[in-house]
Amino acid sequence: MMLPLPQGRVDRGTPIEAACRIIILEDQLEEALRINAEFCPHRRIGESKGRR
């Protein structure tokens, strides 16, 4: 069963260039989070700088 995508997604007329940019940004975010985790292994996602 295929669920409908929310309005504003590719099947609703979003330009293909914008869809590709979203995918690229998601990939860049994933890589940045991975690199950050390597440099700061003691920190968890969502943890503020002042708390440990």
N, C-alpha and C positions, 0 to 999 in steps of 0.2 A: 504494500500500500504506500502510495506516494503522498506525503503531506504537502499542502500548498505553502509556498514561501511567503513571508510577510511582504506587504506592499512596499514597493521601492527596490526590490531585488531585480536581478537581471531579467527575469521573465516578465517584469512589469515595465520594461522600457529603459532601464538604467543603461547608459552607454557601456559598451564592452570595455572601453579604455578605463572607465571608472571601476569596473569589476576587477580588471587586471590589477589596478593600483591597490585595491583593497587586499587582494591576495598577496601582493608584494609587501605591503605594510604588515600584514599578519605574519609573514615569514620573517621580516626584520624584527618584529617584536619578539617572536619566539627565540631568535638568535640572541638578541640583546638580553633577554631574561636568562638564557643559558650562560652567556658570558658573565653576567653580573653574579650569578650563583657561583661561578668558578672563583671570582675575585673576592666574594664575600660569603663564604660557605656558612658562617655563623649566623647570618641574617636570614630571616624568613620573609617571603613575599607579604607585603602589607604591614610589616613591622616599621614603626616610626624610628627616626634616628636617635631620639632621646631615650628610648626604652631598650633594655636588654635583660 
